[in-house]
């Protein structure tokens, strides 16, 4: 199976800049998120927080604790351990909510 499209919708970001909750829908050959897609979602989740540190406009001034609009960041996954307590149904789920938190964002 291949991932054809991923949709991400911000559910909330009101606690702090280092916390976000998102609703995900992954179209894997017309199937929602399945257990095998969880690794991908967890791997890309930290980038969703970092993108919140960018200005929304390329010409906007950048505060001291933010990243410029055109700065490229590399976030390699050195190790990923995923403990799935309850596998998703074989046919997948329609939507999946993920909460992400980071203690520190620094370059």
MISE-655410 format. One line per 5 residues: their letters; for each residue x, y, z of N, C-alpha, C. Coordinates in steps of 0.2 Angstrom, whole numbers, m for minus. Last residue first. Example, Ala and Ser with C-alpha at 12.3 -4.5 7.8 and 13.67 -1.06 7.14 Angstrom:
SA	64:m11:35:68:m5:36:64:0:39 | 66:m28:39:62:m22:39:66:m16:39
//
This chain:
XXXXX	88:127:91:91:125:85:98:123:87 | 74:121:101:80:125:100:83:123:94 | 61:119:111:62:120:104:68:124:104 | 57:107:124:61:113:122:61:113:114 | 47:98:126:49:102:132:53:108:129
XXXXX	32:96:116:39:96:117:41:100:123 | 18:86:111:21:91:116:28:90:116 | 3:82:103:11:82:102:13:87:108 | m10:71:99:m7:76:103:0:76:104 | m20:66:86:m13:65:89:m12:72:93
XXXXX	m34:57:80:m31:63:84:m25:61:87 | m39:51:65:m35:49:71:m33:56:74 | m53:44:55:m49:50:58:m45:48:64 | m57:31:51:m58:37:47:m53:43:49 | m45:17:52:m50:22:55:m51:28:50
XXXXX	m44:1:44:m42:7:46:m47:11:49 | m47:m12:42:m49:m8:37:m47:m1:38 | m42:m18:54:m39:m19:48:m41:m15:42 | m42:m6:68:m45:m11:63:m42:m12:57 | m27:m4:77:m32:m1:74:m36:m6:69
XXXXX	m22:m12:92:m21:m11:85:m28:m8:82 | m17:m5:107:m23:m8:104:m23:m7:96 | m5:m1:110:m8:m5:115:m14:m9:112 | 10:0:103:3:0:101:m1:m4:106 | 24:9:105:21:3:108:13:4:107
XXXXX	38:12:96:31:13:96:28:7:99 | 53:21:94:50:15:97:42:17:98 | 66:26:85:58:27:85:56:21:88 | 80:36:83:77:30:85:69:31:86 | 82:47:74:88:42:76:85:36:79
XXXXX	76:55:62:74:51:67:80:46:68 | 81:72:58:82:65:57:79:61:63 | 76:86:53:74:83:59:75:75:58 | 82:101:47:82:94:46:81:91:53 | 75:116:40:77:112:46:77:105:44
XXXXX	78:131:32:77:124:31:79:120:37 | 70:147:32:75:142:35:73:135:35 | 60:156:28:64:152:23:69:147:26 | 55:162:39:51:159:34:54:154:30 | 65:159:54:63:163:48:59:159:43
XXXXX	58:155:70:62:153:64:60:157:58 | 59:163:86:56:160:80:61:158:75 | 63:171:96:63:164:98:59:160:92 | 63:185:91:69:181:93:69:174:94 | 52:187:77:54:188:84:60:183:86
XXXXX	53:193:61:54:187:65:56:188:72 | 41:202:51:47:202:56:47:196:60 | 35:196:36:34:198:42:40:198:47 | 37:191:23:39:198:24:38:200:31 | 30:179:23:37:179:21:40:186:23
XXXXX	19:175:36:20:179:30:28:179:29 | 19:168:48:14:166:43:15:169:36 | 35:162:55:30:168:53:25:165:48 | 36:147:64:38:151:58:33:157:57 | 32:138:74:37:144:75:39:148:69
XXXXX	25:129:68:21:134:72:26:139:74 | 34:120:64:31:124:59:27:130:62 | 36:112:76:41:117:73:38:122:68 | 25:104:76:26:109:81:31:115:79 | 27:96:65:21:100:65:21:106:70
XXXXX	38:89:67:38:95:62:32:99:63 | 33:79:76:37:85:78:38:91:74 | 26:70:66:23:74:71:27:80:74 | 33:61:58:32:68:56:29:73:61 | 33:49:66:39:52:64:38:59:61
XXXXX	19:47:69:23:49:74:30:52:72 | 15:43:55:12:49:59:17:51:65 | 23:32:53:24:38:49:21:44:53 | 18:23:63:25:25:63:26:31:59 | 5:22:59:6:25:65:13:27:65
XXXXX	2:14:48:4:21:46:5:25:53 | m1:1:53:6:2:49:7:9:48 | m14:3:57:m8:2:62:m2:3:59 | m21:15:47:m21:9:50:m15:8:54 | m32:29:43:m26:27:46:m26:20:49
XXXXX	m43:23:29:m40:28:34:m34:25:37 | m41:20:12:m42:17:18:m39:22:23 | m37:22:m2:m44:24:1:m46:20:7 | m23:20:m1:m27:17:m6:m35:17:m3 | m24:29:12:m19:24:10:m23:19:6
XXXXX	m26:44:17:m29:40:12:m24:35:9 | m27:49:33:m22:47:28:m26:42:23 | m31:62:43:m34:57:39:m29:56:34 | m30:69:60:m26:66:54:m31:62:50 | m30:83:70:m34:77:67:m31:75:61
XXXXX	m19:88:83:m21:88:76:m26:82:75 | m13:99:95:m17:93:94:m20:93:87 | 2:104:103:m3:105:98:m7:98:97 | 14:114:112:9:108:112:4:109:106 | 23:124:112:26:118:112:21:112:112
XXXXX	16:136:114:18:135:108:21:128:107 | 1:130:124:8:134:123:10:132:116 | m13:129:123:m9:128:130:m3:132:129 | m19:130:111:m20:135:115:m16:135:122 | m22:123:99:m15:125:100:m15:131:106
XXXXX	m32:110:92:m31:115:97:m23:117:97 | m33:104:79:m38:104:83:m38:109:89 | m29:107:62:m27:109:69:m33:108:73 | m28:93:51:m32:99:54:m30:101:61 | m21:86:37:m20:88:44:m24:94:46
XXXXX	m21:73:26:m24:79:28:m23:80:35 | m12:65:14:m13:66:21:m16:72:22 | m13:53:1:m14:59:3:m14:59:11 | m7:40:m1:m9:44:m7:m10:51:m5 | 4:28:3:0:34:6:m1:38:0
XX	2:11:m3:5:18:m3:1:23:0 | 4:m6:0:0:0:0:4:6:0
//
